[in-house]
Amino acid sequence: MSIFKILFGVLIFIAFGVIEANAIDQSICSPGEKVVLYPNGSLKSCALKDDLRLDEIKCKSQNSISFYNNGQLETCVLAESAKVSGQECREAGLTSFYPDGKFKSCVKKD
């Protein structure tokens, strides 16, 4: 019986290690604003309730944010100036990323 429990536990850990988890959900969105979800229930876009820090950037509240189906950030408006992949990006400017998370573009800092 205990070997069964151990094997079952290992299978559970393997299954959870393989399943993709989207950490961002609609709790980051402003109440009463339009929220768009993918068919799998993950967040596609909304207006942010509060500033949101994601790695080296901070996305600005009350502005649109969007994600790819894999949970990676697609676009947001910066709450503060940031250096992203060597590029100086301006506060309040739109920044975007590719589906693999690599930097795509931003409004360049003067």
C-alpha positions in Angstrom: 0.0 0.0 0.0 2.7 2.5 0.8 4.5 1.9 -2.5 1.3 2.7 -4.2 1.0 6.0 -2.3 4.6 6.9 -3.2 4.1 6.1 -6.9 0.8 8.1 -6.9 2.6 11.0 -5.2 5.4 11.0 -7.7 2.9 10.9 -10.6 1.1 13.9 -9.1 4.4 15.9 -8.9 5.2 14.9 -12.5 1.8 16.0 -13.7 1.9 19.4 -12.0 5.5 19.9 -13.3 4.3 19.4 -16.9 1.0 21.4 -16.8 1.5 25.0 -17.7 0.2 27.4 -15.1 -0.8 31.0 -15.9 0.1 33.0 -12.8 -1.7 36.2 -14.0 -5.5 36.2 -13.5 -8.2 38.8 -13.7 -7.8 39.9 -10.1 -5.2 42.4 -11.5 -8.0 44.1 -13.5 -10.0 47.2 -12.6 -13.5 46.4 -11.4 -16.2 47.2 -13.9 -13.8 47.4 -16.8 -13.9 45.1 -19.8 -11.9 41.8 -19.2 -11.1 39.6 -22.2 -10.2 35.9 -21.5 -8.8 33.2 -23.8 -11.1 30.1 -24.2 -8.9 28.3 -21.6 -9.9 31.0 -19.0 -6.5 32.7 -18.9 -6.4 36.5 -19.1 -5.9 38.1 -22.5 -6.4 41.8 -21.7 -7.9 44.3 -19.3 -7.3 47.7 -17.6 -5.0 47.3 -14.6 -6.4 48.0 -11.2 -2.9 48.8 -9.7 0.6 49.2 -11.0 2.0 45.7 -11.7 5.7 44.8 -11.6 6.7 42.0 -14.0 10.4 41.3 -14.0 12.3 44.5 -14.9 9.2 46.6 -15.8 6.3 48.2 -14.0 3.0 48.4 -15.9 0.9 51.5 -15.2 -2.5 51.2 -13.4 -5.7 52.3 -15.3 -4.1 51.4 -18.6 -4.5 48.4 -20.9 -2.3 45.3 -20.4 -2.4 42.2 -22.6 -1.0 38.7 -22.5 -0.3 35.9 -25.0 -2.2 32.6 -24.5 0.9 31.2 -22.9 0.8 33.8 -20.1 3.6 35.9 -21.4 3.2 39.7 -21.3 2.3 41.1 -24.8 1.9 44.8 -24.1 1.5 47.4 -21.4 2.1 51.1 -20.6 5.1 51.7 -18.4 4.6 53.2 -15.0 8.2 54.3 -14.8 11.2 54.5 -17.2 12.9 51.2 -17.6 15.9 49.7 -19.4 14.7 46.6 -21.3 17.2 44.5 -23.2 19.6 47.4 -23.3 16.9 49.8 -24.6 15.9 52.9 -22.5 12.1 53.0 -22.5 10.1 56.0 -21.6 7.6 56.2 -18.7 4.0 56.2 -19.9 5.0 54.7 -23.2 3.7 51.4 -24.7 6.1 48.5 -24.5 5.7 45.1 -26.2 7.1 41.6 -26.2 7.2 38.6 -28.4 5.3 35.4 -27.3 8.6 33.9 -26.0 9.0 36.8 -23.6 11.7 38.6 -25.6 11.6 42.4 -25.9 9.9 43.7 -29.1 9.6 47.5 -28.8 8.9 50.5 -26.7 8.7 54.3 -26.8 12.3 55.3 -26.6 13.4 57.6 -23.8 14.7 61.0 -25.0 
